[in-house]
Amino acid sequence: MGFEDAFLTPLRERFVAPIAALLMPEWVGEKLDSHRAFVAVNEPAKDRGLNFHFDNAEVTLNVSLGKEFTDGQLYVGPMRGTPTGSDRPLIVEHRPGWAVLHRGQQMHGVMPVTDGVRYNLIMWLRSSSVRNRLCPRCDQTPSLEPASGFGDGFTQANDPTSQQ
């Protein structure tokens, strides 16, 4: 294993966090202190694209790992909750080896891949100091409970007495 300690955590701490702090300090808070990373795969036979959505993150890093693919552009719109009006999303030609850094609450999606396979490393970067004030998914003030390891940092507490 070792991918977390040898690559992902240093990527977050040494490279992405300082850039994000300069570009979007209100979303970084005290620091980006946790992350979730995965590889998204898009191909014509399945998962061709991805509908307009926002991420469970304060900041998102999207790195095109490539392979050969046609279409599959990233499109970026307004922040979640902002009226879209007649604005058209920004289309980003995501080339292998290139990265896009955006706010997690920024609406975005992926156009369908028409040929080949598109691989992207997605890294959701999270700040406990930001999400402890307001949950990015439900817009509520969370009841805080420490969590171990990487992930959501602090999460909304589950009350075992309310489970049926």
N, C-alpha and C positions, 0 to 999 in steps of 0.2 A: 504494500500500500504506500504510505509515505507521501502521496500526492498532495495532501493537505499541507503538511509541514514543509515539504521541500519546494512546492510550487505555488499553490493557491493562497496560503496565508502571506508569504512574502510578496506575491503579486498585489494583494489587497493593501498590505501595510506600507510597502516601499514605493509602489508606483501609482496605483489607482487612487488611493486615499488622498495623497497630496494634490493630485490634479483635481479631483472632485472637490476638495476643500477650497481651492481657488475659484473653480467655476460655479459651484453651487453650495456655498457654505451653509445656507439655511437647511439643506437636506443632509449635511454631514453631521451637524451638531458638534459634540465634543470630539467624536471620532467614529469612523466606520469600524465597529468592533466585532462583527460577525458576518458570515456569508453563507450562501448556498450556491453550489455550482453544479452544472449538468451540461450535457451535450444535446442540442436539439438537432434532429435529423428530419429533413424534408425531401421527399421524392415523389414522382408522379403517381406511383402505385399506392401510396399511403401517406398521410400527413403532408399533403402537397403544399399547404400554406398554413397560416395562423391568423385567425380573425383579430380584429381590433380589440385590444385589452390593455391592462396596466399590470405591473408586477407587485409582488409582495416584498418590496425593497424600497429603500430610500434612493439608491443609485443602482443602475444596471450597466454592466459591461457586456457587450456582445461582440465576440471575436469570430470572424469568418475563418473557419479552418479549411474550408474549400471542398476539394475534389472538383470535378468538372460538373457544372450545372448551368442550366439556362433559366432565365427569369429568377424568381424568388427574391425580388427586391424587398428591402425593409421599407415600410412606410410609417411616418411619425406624424402625429397630430397634436392637439392641444393637451393641456394637463387634464386629468380626470376631474369631472365636475364642471369644466369650463364649456359653455355653449360653443358648439362647433360652427354655427352659422353657415356661411357658404365657403369657408376656408377649405382648401384642398390639402390633404396631407402632403408632407415633404417626402419625396421618393428618394431613397438612398440606394445607390448601386453598391451593394456590399460585396467587395472583392476578397478573395482569399488572402489572408494575412492582414487585412484591415480590421480596425475595431471601431465601434461606436459606443460612446459613453453618454447615457441619458438619465434623467430623473426617473425613478421607478414608477411614479404616478403619471408619467407622460404616456398618453395613449399611443399605441403602436401595433403593428402587425407585419405579416410576411405575405407577399404576393405568391400565388402558386408557382411551384417549380414545374416546368414543362418537360425538362429532360435532365438526366443525371441525378446526382445526390448532393444535397447541400448540408454541410455540417457546421454548426456554430457552437462555440463555447459560450454559455450564458452564465454570468456570475451576478447573483443578487447580493448587493452589499447593504448591510443593515447597521443602523445606529441606534443603540439602546436609548441614548439621551433624547432622540427625536421620537421614537415610537413609544417610549414610556409616557409621553404627553398625550399622544393620539394614535390609536391603532390605524395603520394605513389601509386596512381592509374594510373595517366597519365604521370608522370615524367616531369611535367611542373612546373615552378615557379607560384604559385597561386597569384591572386589578392585577397587581404585579406579583409574580412568583418567579424565583430564580430558576433558570434552565441550565443544564450542564452541556458542555461541548458547543459545537457550532450550531447555528440555526437561527431561531427568532430572537435570541437574546432574552428579553423578558416577554412572557406571554400572559394572556388573560387566564386567571386562575379558574380551575374547574371546581365547582362545589359538589363533592360526592353525595351530599344529602339531597341534592335536587335531581339526581339521576333516577329515572324510573326503571 
